[in-house]
Amino acid sequence: MTKRLGGAVLVAAAVAAAAVLIPNGVAATTQSPDLVVHEWGTFTSIAGPDGQAVQWRPLTGPSDLPCFVTLLNPASIKIGQGGVPAIKATVRMETPVLYFYSASEQTVRASVMFPQGLISEWYPQASVPPATPVPTGLSSSGRIQWNDVRVTPGAKENFPTEPDGSHYYAARETDAAPLTVGGQQEKFLFYRGLGNFRLPLSATIDHNGKLSVEQASGSGIDTFILFERRAGRMGYRVAHAAGKAIVLDRPDLTATVQSLREALRNTLIGEGLYPREAAAMVETWRDSWFEDGARLFYVFPRSAVDAVLPLQIEPRPTDLKRVFVGRMEIVTPEIESEVAEAIRTNNQTVLRKYGRFLEPISQMVQQRLAAKYDQGKVDSAMKLVASQSTKAACAAPTAQRPSGPASNQ
């Protein structure tokens, strides 16, 4: 499958409309008597030495979206080599999807605001405000809106596909109604982005292997799953914090992927997702979530989701669930040592293993690489890893540069 590359520009959108949203994330409009909406997504981050999420960019990693998915304004003013993946941000918002359930056909409108980030990809076609270039970093206010979304329960499914596989398709394996927007049919509304906002927790690991998790006041996070995979073995530990600080021992590496998948599915169902939705989410991320490394999973508090991503649906659904999984990468002492040695010896096999998070990890091991010549090794190693991940560009419809107040894609 050909994959996406290309430049992008940052969204500069007004946020005054957020004032009309009520705390549960849905606008106060007429209610539909039989409309149910469920949403899931992920917020991916990496913890720095102080436990807070650091700015990062994925040096490598799969460009895992089909080419029919729209990329934000690739033909517009470039932000620099590498496009959206080259933008540093504290959080990558990955694959939120909105499912609609209804006993009868109806037309709805849905919009999502991202006051501290940008919307970078989406499907089906949507309206996105004009973009303003930001040469470095991330400072923007994003928004996306789908007008005239036709909810068609029982309709024949004729979704777009491509010859090569993609984890994108796993999200279709639910009982949600097919949707049609401007002639494009899909099982859900999909969007993706990146942002700079403070997460509701911090996580630090000491040299004895204990992970200390602190929560912001009022966060209310209960369930944590600490996962680690090393040398072909894996383990995980489930803990309940009831909104308080907690210290976790690293897990014994004796578990199976199947048992972890079941634990994650049960957690998601407990948060309100339907069983097939929970299974689709775990299947979507089966490769990325269970790869080598250490990471902390948690369910993002609903109030925090609504604050970060205000959602408006008209008419208002009778039931709305928004379940976002936080994924925070943890750089263990073993990972620091392994990456430092790999940089010194130019071990590309090891560096590619941590490629997506290699840049922030290399910054954390600077004390181990104190000699001046080591900085050159860092730069050289990362350039080589990045060059080996080059992908072919998509020859697919993409968003054009807007000429008016909004771009109707």
N, C-alpha and C positions, 0 to 999 in steps of 0.2 A: 504494500500500500504506500503511495506517495504521502508525504507528511508535510506539516505546515512549517514554514519559516517566514521571515519578512519583518519589516519594521512596523511600528505602531506609534500612535500619538496618544497622549493622555486626555481623558475626558475632562472638560471644564464645564460643569453643569451647576445651575442654581439649585440650592437645597431648601428654599423656602417652602416648597410643597410638603416637606416633612412635617410641618406644623399641623397638617390635617390628619395625621395618622394617630390613632389611639394606641395605648400601650401594648395591646396584644398584636400589633403589627398589621392590622387590617383596617382599612378606611371605613368610616361610619356611613355606609351606603345602604341601599335596599338589600335585604337578605334574600338569598335564593333558598327555597324550602328544602331542596334535595342536593345541594352542592357540597361536596367534601373535598378538601385540598390537603395533600400531604407533601412535605418537602424534606429532602435530605441533602447534605453536602458536607464538605470537610474544610477545616482551616489548618494548614500545614505550616509549622514553624520549627525553628531550631533554637535550643536554649544556649545562651552564652555563659561565660564563667560565673556571672552573678545570678544566673537563673532566669533572667529576662530574655524574651525573644529578641534576636539580633536581626539586623537587615542582611538579606542574602539574596542570591540569584542562583538558579539551578545551572551549574556549569555543564552538566550533561543530563541525560534522562530521556525517556521516550517521548517523542512528539506523537501523542497517542490519540489524536482526534481525527476522525474521517475528514476528507477534504470538503464535504458539503457543509461542514460547520463554518460559520462566518468568523473571520478574524477582523478585529477592529482596524479599520482604515489603513491597510498596508500600503496603499498608494499615496498616502498623505505624507506630511513632513516627517522624516525619520527622527527617532530619538537617539539613534546610534546603532552601531553594528550589533546584530543579535536580536533587535526588536524587543517584543514584550519579555521574552525570557531573560534579556540582559538588564531589565530594570530591577534594582534592589528594592526589597520590601520586607517588612517583618512577617507578613502572612501571605501565603498563596491560597486563595479561595478556589478550591478545586471541585468541579463537577456538581454544583447544586442542580437538582432537578425538581420540578414542580409537577405532581400528579393530580389529575382531576377525576373525580367520581361523581356520576349523576345518573338518575334513573331515566332522564329524558334529555334530548338535545337542547342545548342552550349556547348562547354567545356570551363570553366574558372578556374583561380587560384585566391585565395584570401588569404591575410595574414594581420594580425593585430599585431602591436608591442605595448608593454606596458612598456615604459622605466622606469617607477617609480612604477611598480607593478608586479603581477603575474597573470597568467591565471590559474584558479583553476578547472573549469569544462567546458565541451564542448560536442557538438553533431552536425553533424555526426563525424566520425573518422577524426582525424587531425594529423599533425606532430607538435610536441612540442620539443624544444631544451632540452638538458640534464639539470637536476636539481642539485643544490648545497644546502645542508642544511644550514639554518640560525637558530640558537637556540632560539633567541628572536627577537621580533620586526619584521620589514619588510624592507629588503634592497635587491632589485632584479631588473632584467630587463626581462620582459616576452615577449614571442612571440608565436603566433599560426599560422599555415598555412594549408589551405585545397588545395590539389592538385587534378586535374582532377575532378572538380565539374561539373557534367553533368546537364545542365539546360534543362528541358523537359516539355515545355508548353503543356497542354492538356493530359499529361500522367495519367494513372490510379493511384489514391492515395492509397498507402498501408503503412501508417505510423505506427510505433510501438505505442502501448498503454499498459496500465496496468489496472487491475481491479479497483483500487482505483483512485480517482480523483487527479488532480494536476492543478495548474494554468498555468503550462507549455503549456498545450494543447490549451489554448485560443489564443495563438499567431498564430495558424494555420488558423484562420478564416479570411483569406485574399484571394485576387485573384492572388497572386504570383505563379510562376511556381514551380512545384515539383522539388526537387534536389536529385541527387543520387551521393554518394561518397563511393566508395569501397563496393557497395552492400547495403549500408544503405540509406534509403530514408527519406527525411524530407521536410517540407515546407520552411525551412530557415536554415541558419548557425547560431548556438547558441554558445555563450561562456559566461563565467562569471569570475570575479576575484576580487582582492582587491589591493589597492595601497596607497602610501603616496605621495600626491601632494597637493599643495596649491590651494584652491578653489578661484574662481574669486570674492568672496563676503564674507562678515561677517555680522552677525545678532545678536544684543543684545536686550534684553527686560528689561524694567525698572519696578519698582513696581507699576506704574500706568497703566501698560499693553500696553505701546507703544513699538512697535518693530522698531528699527533703523537698516536699511540695508545700508551698505557701499559697493561700488563696486571698484574693482581694476581698475586702469587707463586703459581705452580702452576696458573694458569688453563688454560694449554695451548691457547689459541685459535690456529688456524692460518690459516684463510681469512677475508679481509676483502674486501668489495665496497663501494667508495666510489662513490656515485651522485649525480649532480647534474642538475637540469633547470631551464633558465632561458630565458625568451623563446622558448618553443616548440622549443628544441633540448635534447638530452640527451647524457650520456656517463657512462661508468663505468670504474672501474679495479679489477682483481682483483689482490690481493697475498697472499702467504703469509708469515706471521710466525713459524711454528714455536714459538709460545708466548712470543715475545719482543716488546719494544717495536719499533715501526715508524713510519716517517715516510712519508706518502703525498702525492704531488703530486695536485692536483685534476685530474680527467679533462678531456680535450678533448671538446667537445660535438659529437661527430660520430657517435655510435652510434645504434642503433635499439632500440626496445622489444623486438623479437623476439630480437635477439642477447642482450639482458640476461635475458630470460625463460629462454633456453636456458642461460645461465651459472648462473642460480639453480637451475634444475631439476637440472643436473649436480651442483651442490654438494650439494643435498638427497639425491640418489641416492647420492652418495659417502658420505653420513652414514648410510645404511642404509634410507632410504625406498624403497618400490617406485616404479617410474616413474610409474604413474597417481596415486599419492599425492602425489609431488612436483609433478606437473602440476596436481593439484587445489589444492594449497597456493598455487602461483603464481597460478593463475586466481582464487582467492578474494581475493587482495590486489592484483590487477592495477591497480585504480584508486588505491588508497591508497599503495602502494609506489612508483609511478611518477609521482606528482603533482609539481608545482613544489616546488623546495627542494633541500636537500642532506642526505644521510643515509648512515650507515654501517651496512651489514649484516654480521652475523657469526653463526656457529653457537654458541649457548650451550653451554658444556662440559657433558657429561652429568652429571658429578659435581655441578655447580652446580644443574642442573635437579632432581636427586634431593634436594638439600638444601633448595631453595626449595619444591618441590612433591612431598613424599613420596607415592608411589603404592603402593597395595596391591591386588592382584588375587588372588582365590581362585576356582578352583585356580590355581596359579602357571603362567604360560605357559612353553612351551619356549623362546620367543624374545620379547624385548621391545626395541623401539626407541623412543627418545624424542628427537625432533629439534625443538628450539626455536630459532627465528631471533631474534636480537637486532636491533632497529632503533633506532638512536640518531640523532635529528635533530641536524644541525649548523647552527648559525647563522653563516653566512658574513658577511664585511664588507659584501657587496652586499645581503644580506637586512637587516642592521641599518640600512643607509642607506635602503633602500626603505621599510621599515616606519616609520622615524622620519619620513620625509617624508610618508608616507601619513597618519600621525597628525596632523601639522601641518596638512595640507590636507584632512583628512577624506575621503580617497580610499577609498571603501568597496569598490571593485573590488579594489584591492590588499589591503586588510585582510581581506576575505573569503577571498582566496587563501591567506592564512596563518592563517585563523580558528582552526583547531584548536590551533595553537601560539602564537596571538597574545599571550595573557597572559604567558607566560614570556619571549617575545621582547621585549615592551614593557618588561619589567623590566630586560632586558639593555641597552636603549638609553636608560636614564635619563640618562646623562651627556650624550647628544645632546639631551635634552629637559630641560635643567637649569632653565629658567624655571618659576616657580611656576604660571603659567597653563597650562603644558603638561601638568601632571598632570590638570587638568580635561579637557583634550583627550583624554588617554589614557582616562580613565574614560568619557567620552562616546562615544568611538569604539568601545570594547569593548562597551558596553551596546547600541549600535546594531547591531553585528555579531551579538551574541547574540540580539537580538530578531528579527532576520531569519532565524534558523535554527529558530524555533519549529515544532514538529511536533505532529500530532494524537496523542492518547493511544490506546493499544491498548484494545480491548474484548475482551480475551482472558483465559483462565484465568491466574491469578497465584498466587504462594505466599501462603497465609494466615498470619497471626501464629500462631506455635506456642503450644500450651498445655501441652506436656509436655517431656520431655527432648529430643525431636527432632520435626521436622515431616516427616511422610511426604507428600510432594507428589504 
